[in-house]
């Protein structure tokens, strides 16, 4: 019974939210005016900007996590 009530409340919430979302006009309120024209003014250089994130550090951390996982798996095996 609880599962049916949870499912019914989820369906009801979905139906209420869908009607609210369909009643709005997002193209005029969200992107109208000067906000939609700024993208055309931006000069593109053709490459992604540098964010300061060191990819070598991320790869090293990933390899370290994999090695730690394999080590824990090997240590945690039952000895027979």
Backbone bond lengths (Angstrom), bond angles and torsions (degrees), N, CA, C in turn:
res aa  C-N    CA-C-N  psi(-1)  N-CA   C-N-CA  omega(-1)  CA-C   N-CA-C  phi
1 X - - - 1.444 - - 1.531 110.86 -
2 X 1.342 115.75 -38.18 1.465 118.80 179.50 1.530 111.32 -65.88
3 X 1.312 115.10 -36.44 1.465 119.30 -179.70 1.529 110.44 -65.46
4 X 1.324 116.52 -40.05 1.460 121.22 178.93 1.526 110.80 -66.91
5 X 1.329 116.86 -39.47 1.459 120.56 178.30 1.523 111.02 -65.74
6 X 1.328 117.46 -41.06 1.462 121.13 178.26 1.524 110.72 -65.14
7 X 1.321 116.23 -42.26 1.456 120.02 178.56 1.529 110.93 -64.48
8 X 1.322 116.73 -42.69 1.460 120.95 179.86 1.517 112.13 -64.54
9 X 1.333 117.21 -40.26 1.464 119.39 178.61 1.524 111.07 -68.84
10 X 1.322 116.97 -33.96 1.465 119.44 176.37 1.516 112.17 -66.12
11 X 1.326 116.58 -41.69 1.467 120.69 177.73 1.516 110.33 -64.94
12 X 1.330 116.93 -41.21 1.465 120.49 179.17 1.532 110.91 -63.74
13 X 1.319 116.96 -43.62 1.462 120.32 178.21 1.525 110.96 -62.36
14 X 1.328 116.26 -40.37 1.462 120.10 178.57 1.522 111.08 -62.20
15 X 1.311 116.99 -43.94 1.464 120.56 -178.84 1.522 111.50 -65.71
16 X 1.329 117.38 -37.89 1.468 120.44 179.40 1.527 110.20 -68.35
17 X 1.330 117.60 -44.33 1.464 120.99 -177.86 1.528 111.98 -70.14
18 X 1.306 118.17 -33.56 1.459 120.46 -179.63 1.521 110.72 -66.33
19 X 1.317 117.65 -38.74 1.457 119.00 179.96 1.523 111.22 -68.27
20 X 1.328 117.26 -34.75 1.459 120.37 177.48 1.519 110.48 -68.35
21 X 1.315 117.27 -40.98 1.460 120.70 -178.83 1.519 111.67 -67.45
22 X 1.312 118.06 -36.55 1.452 120.49 -179.44 1.521 112.67 -75.96
23 X 1.316 118.34 -16.78 1.458 121.52 -178.03 1.523 112.50 -82.15
24 X 1.302 118.53 -11.92 1.452 121.67 -176.00 1.513 111.32 -90.86
25 X 1.312 115.74 161.34 1.457 123.37 177.40 1.530 107.14 -120.67
26 X 1.330 119.07 82.99 1.461 120.52 -172.39 1.526 114.42 -70.87
27 X 1.304 118.12 -23.55 1.460 118.34 -176.42 1.523 112.05 -70.37
28 X 1.289 117.77 -30.65 1.461 119.98 -179.82 1.524 112.18 -86.83
29 X 1.323 117.57 -45.21 1.462 119.22 -175.60 1.522 112.40 -78.03
30 X 1.316 118.21 -35.26 1.448 120.22 -176.06 1.517 114.51 -88.22
31 X 1.314 117.53 -35.62 1.458 120.43 -173.35 1.522 113.42 -119.78
32 X 1.289 118.39 3.89 1.460 120.15 179.55 1.514 111.21 -75.96
33 X 1.305 117.49 164.44 1.458 121.62 177.39 1.515 111.99 81.58
34 X 1.338 115.59 -142.24 1.464 120.73 -175.19 1.517 113.02 -81.32
35 X 1.352 118.59 -19.08 1.460 120.67 -176.89 1.516 112.92 -62.68
36 X 1.319 118.02 -36.50 1.452 120.54 -178.93 1.507 113.87 -78.53
37 X 1.335 118.13 -17.51 1.460 122.01 -176.72 1.522 113.15 -91.79
38 X 1.312 118.51 -11.33 1.465 120.73 -175.61 1.522 111.25 -71.06
39 X 1.316 118.20 -32.66 1.457 120.05 -178.08 1.526 110.91 -62.33
40 X 1.303 118.14 -33.90 1.460 120.66 178.61 1.513 113.01 -70.30
41 X 1.336 117.63 -22.86 1.462 121.52 -179.23 1.523 113.29 -83.00
42 X 1.310 117.34 -15.71 1.464 120.88 -176.20 1.527 109.03 -77.07
43 X 1.315 115.53 129.66 1.459 121.02 177.94 1.523 108.64 -84.32
44 X 1.325 117.32 126.51 1.461 120.89 -179.58 1.509 111.13 -94.14
45 X 1.322 116.90 132.12 1.454 121.94 178.70 1.513 112.48 -90.99
46 X 1.324 117.37 -13.88 1.451 120.49 178.70 1.515 114.61 90.53
47 X 1.316 118.50 -0.47 1.460 120.10 178.04 1.524 109.07 -134.42
48 X 1.308 115.23 160.72 1.450 119.78 179.83 1.524 110.52 -78.03
49 X 1.315 117.96 146.27 1.462 120.14 178.91 1.528 111.25 -73.39
50 X 1.301 116.72 153.29 1.455 121.99 177.77 1.517 108.78 -79.45
51 X 1.321 117.01 123.43 1.460 120.88 -177.07 1.508 112.78 -96.63
52 X 1.317 117.77 -7.38 1.451 120.84 -179.78 1.509 112.94 89.76
53 X 1.304 117.48 2.38 1.457 121.27 -179.44 1.524 109.47 -84.19
54 X 1.302 116.64 123.30 1.458 121.30 -178.57 1.525 108.96 -86.89
55 X 1.326 116.65 108.54 1.453 121.15 -177.53 1.521 112.45 -68.55
56 X 1.315 117.39 -31.66 1.460 120.50 178.06 1.527 110.52 -63.30
57 X 1.318 117.14 -36.86 1.455 121.39 177.47 1.531 110.72 -65.93
58 X 1.328 117.52 -40.47 1.459 120.90 178.20 1.523 111.97 -66.64
59 X 1.317 117.22 -41.19 1.466 120.65 177.90 1.519 109.87 -64.77
60 X 1.315 117.28 -41.78 1.464 120.81 177.80 1.524 111.92 -62.51
61 X 1.328 116.96 -41.08 1.468 120.26 178.04 1.523 110.49 -65.77
62 X 1.324 117.78 -38.32 1.463 120.91 177.46 1.514 112.16 -64.07
63 X 1.319 116.60 -43.30 1.461 120.55 178.36 1.527 110.14 -64.94
64 X 1.321 117.07 -39.85 1.456 121.14 178.03 1.527 111.33 -63.59
65 X 1.313 117.41 -41.28 1.466 120.63 177.85 1.520 111.61 -66.11
66 X 1.324 117.24 -40.22 1.466 120.27 176.57 1.530 111.12 -62.61
67 X 1.329 116.45 -43.86 1.458 119.81 179.54 1.521 110.82 -63.95
68 X 1.332 117.72 -40.32 1.456 120.76 178.33 1.526 110.84 -65.56
69 X 1.312 117.30 -38.03 1.459 120.85 177.90 1.512 112.33 -64.67
70 X 1.322 117.21 -43.91 1.457 120.74 178.02 1.538 111.20 -65.81
71 X 1.328 116.29 -37.92 1.467 119.70 179.05 1.527 110.09 -65.82
72 X 1.326 117.86 -44.12 1.459 120.19 178.93 1.520 111.44 -65.03
73 X 1.293 116.93 -35.09 1.464 120.82 178.90 1.537 109.94 -67.01
74 X 1.303 115.61 -40.66 1.463 119.22 -179.61 1.517 111.21 -69.54
75 X 1.311 118.02 -40.61 1.457 121.82 179.38 1.515 110.83 -69.83
76 X 1.318 117.03 -34.45 1.441 120.69 -176.15 1.519 115.28 -80.18
77 X 1.313 118.29 -4.86 1.455 120.82 179.38 1.523 110.76 -66.63
78 X 1.304 114.42 142.93 1.473 119.15 176.90 1.512 109.25 -74.40
79 X 1.302 116.28 135.20 1.459 121.13 179.62 1.516 108.44 -86.01
80 X 1.311 115.73 129.75 1.468 118.69 -179.19 1.514 112.06 -121.94
